Structures are given as C-alpha cells and as structure tokens.
Amino acid sequence: MAKTGRPRTYCRQSCRQRAYEARRQRDELGLAEDELIVTRRALEHLLDQIYVLQAAIEDVDGDLAASDDPHEVRRALDWLLQAARPLVQTELL
C-alpha cells in the first residue's frame, strides 16, 4: 500500500504538542528561531564533561605516541570511552 501526502514531521502527537509549546514560548520571549535558553547549571555540567573528554583525548594521544603495545592501546581506549560515555548520555531537556 502506497502512502500519500507529505511525510510526518513528528513521531507522536505529544512531540508535535511540545514543538508547538516551544515555538509559542519562544515568540513570547522574543527569541530568534536559533536561540535557546539553558540553565547555567546544565551549561556548566556540559562544559565540565567536555573538559574531561578533552583531557582524555590529550592523555590518549600521548599514550599512543609513547607505546603501540596492544594492552596500552586497550587501556587508553577504555579511558577515552569512560570519559566520553557521560557526555553522550547527558539529557539536554
């Protein structure tokens, strides 16, 4: 069976409702479409996690430059993953 009409923009009615509410609040606050309000706490938490990831990348770069032993490579990769996981698991909403 062929689908007709335009593709769905929202996965659920609740997502559509949240988008409508966000647009309405944006207009009430006079924000541009590309502006976003984030709490200071959420922003600082995100920046802290990015800093940890940056430090891990620098550590891993140094470790890999110093040794190509498979155990050291694995240890460096584990450290990098440990630093990266909290960042990708952060909920921004």
Secondary structure by P-SEA (a helix, b strand, c coil): ccccccccccccaaaaaaaaaaaaaaaaacccccbbbbcaaaaaaaaaaaaaaaaaaaaaaaaaaacccaaaaaaaaaaaaaacccccccccc
